Amino acid sequence: MALRLNRRNFFVGIAAAGHMLGQDRQLPLVNADRLRRDIEGLSAFGRPSGGNFSDGVSRVAYSDADRAGRAFFMDRMKAAGLAPRVDPAGNIFGRRTKFSAPNAEHEAPILFGSHIDSVPSGGNFDGDLGSFSALEVIRTLDERGIRTRRPLEMVVWANEEGVAFNSGLAGSRACAGRLASDEMDRVWNGMKKPDAIRRIGGVPERISEARRPADSFHAYLELHIEQGGTLERDRIPVGVVEGIVAIDEYIVDVRGFSNHAGTTPMPGRHDALIAASQLTLAVNEIVTHPAGPQVGTVGQMNVTPNAPNVVPGAVRMTVELRDLSQKKLDQLGAAIRARAAAIATQTGTEIDMKLVERLAPAIASPKVQSVIEESAAKLKLPSKRLPSGAGHDAQSMAFLGPMGMIFIPSIGGISHSPKELSRWEDCARGANVLLHSVLALSA
């Protein structure tokens, strides 16, 4: 699908919008106070008992808090004149019907949105900002009576975080036709995945119908907090995402031999935890050795038998690697495997390293990036291009058509924490860049 955008088209689109506003020649802007009220209202669902907004939220996908938050969001959509539609995967869609240009239904829509599920003890901006900003864009355009040549469609994706069933981007992957073959057989906390999808209004028996064909949208946009400290450090209000990093996740099983801690001499031990610890340090060393933005993390480790007087006999650990280049991740993975083999020999253990999940990198459309930059410039907001180190639903959408992402600063670079915070003025700025990017793309 050809996406023909240039600076002239952008300003023609804005000029046309200004013409439709009649005497009001000012650039349309979102209602910042309403956006804040919506985000604060959603924060009540999953908030710690007796807590407040600053205490964060636990709104894990498919939980009671998630269901209540989704109901709240759909009520806000209805109040804005949208008719929420839940697809078989549990994704919530809303299509703008007011002020569409004649024959707009024959054009591919601009799709934009985010998610509202959270990690345990997460923050109130991750996903929430992009979802409510999408709704705010539609409300703003409706209130201004602005017509668009292309239809506008917003979305709230289901289970982006992947806490449930240890499988992220679940709703958007279903939309992109990228579910794993065993996905519907998975069990989490005693709950089967089909039952979880039913809890949020999905129809797992028809999950294949959630898939959209390629080119079913003209472009996909997502506004999000950066979840890093680059924009705040550089005092830049708008980030233009170049791409979303690839993620390789490994499960590593280290097998030694459990024995009495008091009677087993040090030279005769086959200590799985020693081997796992050496491998943890090796991951850090290998990943930091070449210059670049790549990261590697050992974030989980389970020790068996995990007793104070027993030499550890087994360890299961995770190794996660992220970078925009899949080639670099392959090189890092190979280097870690080689080091693991050497460590196994030195410690008298066995180490098996298995790749369990690979999320391909998603490169943002250069033309959509340009539109975002021009929208920020029109609003007199400095911007810079940067990669996304976190995964987002936009990477699923990149398999279907052109996508772009807008970042705003995260204070202290903190996310997935109750201390996650973005300034309300930055939230409004990001929403306005989304608004004008949507206008330009739909012109």
HELIX and SHEET records of a PDB file:
HELIX    1   1 ARG A    7  MET A   20  1                                  14    
HELIX    2   2 ALA A   32  LEU A   42  1                                  11    
HELIX    3   3 PHE A   53  ASP A   55  5                                   3    
HELIX    4   4 ASP A   64  ALA A   79  1                                  16    
HELIX    5   5 ALA A  104  HIS A  106  5                                   3    
HELIX    6   6 ASP A  128  ARG A  144  1                                  17    
HELIX    7   7 ALA A  164  ASN A  166  5                                   3    
HELIX    8   8 ALA A  170  CYS A  175  1                                   6    
HELIX    9   9 GLU A  183  ASP A  185  5                                   3    
HELIX   10  10 LYS A  193  ARG A  199  1                                   7    
HELIX   11  11 PRO A  204  ALA A  210  5                                   7    
HELIX   12  12 THR A  230  ASP A  234  1                                   5    
HELIX   13  13 MET A  266  GLY A  268  5                                   3    
HELIX   14  14 ALA A  272  THR A  288  1                                  17    
HELIX   15  15 GLN A  326  THR A  347  1                                  22    
HELIX   16  16 PRO A  366  LYS A  378  1                                  13    
HELIX   17  17 ALA A  394  MET A  397  1                                   4    
HELIX   18  18 ILE A  411  GLY A  413  5                                   3    
HELIX   19  19 TRP A  424  LEU A  441  1                                  18    
SHEET    1   A 8 ARG A  85  VAL A  86  0                                        
SHEET    2   A 8 ILE A  92  ARG A  95 -1                                        
SHEET    3   A 8 LEU A 152  TRP A 157 -1                                        
SHEET    4   A 8 ILE A 110  HIS A 115  1                                        
SHEET    5   A 8 ALA A 219  ILE A 225  1                                        
SHEET    6   A 8 MET A 403  ILE A 408  1                                        
SHEET    7   A 8 VAL A 238  ILE A 244 -1                                        
SHEET    8   A 8 ALA A 362  ILE A 363 -1                                        
SHEET    1   B 8 ARG A  85  VAL A  86  0                                        
SHEET    2   B 8 ILE A  92  ARG A  95 -1                                        
SHEET    3   B 8 LEU A 152  TRP A 157 -1                                        
SHEET    4   B 8 ILE A 110  HIS A 115  1                                        
SHEET    5   B 8 ALA A 219  ILE A 225  1                                        
SHEET    6   B 8 MET A 403  ILE A 408  1                                        
SHEET    7   B 8 VAL A 238  ILE A 244 -1                                        
SHEET    8   B 8 SER A 383  SER A 388  1                                        
SHEET    1   C 2 VAL A 187  TRP A 188  0                                        
SHEET    2   C 2 MET A 191  LYS A 192 -1                                        
SHEET    1   D 4 VAL A 295  THR A 297  0                                        
SHEET    2   D 4 ALA A 314  ASP A 323 -1                                        
SHEET    3   D 4 ALA A 246  ARG A 255 -1                                        
SHEET    4   D 4 GLU A 350  LEU A 359 -1                                        
SHEET    1   E 2 ASN A 259  HIS A 260  0                                        
SHEET    2   E 2 VAL A 310  VAL A 311 -1                                        
SHEET    1   F 3 VAL A 295  THR A 297  0                                        
SHEET    2   F 3 ALA A 314  ASP A 323 -1                                        
SHEET    3   F 3 MET A 301  THR A 304 -1                                        
END                                                                             
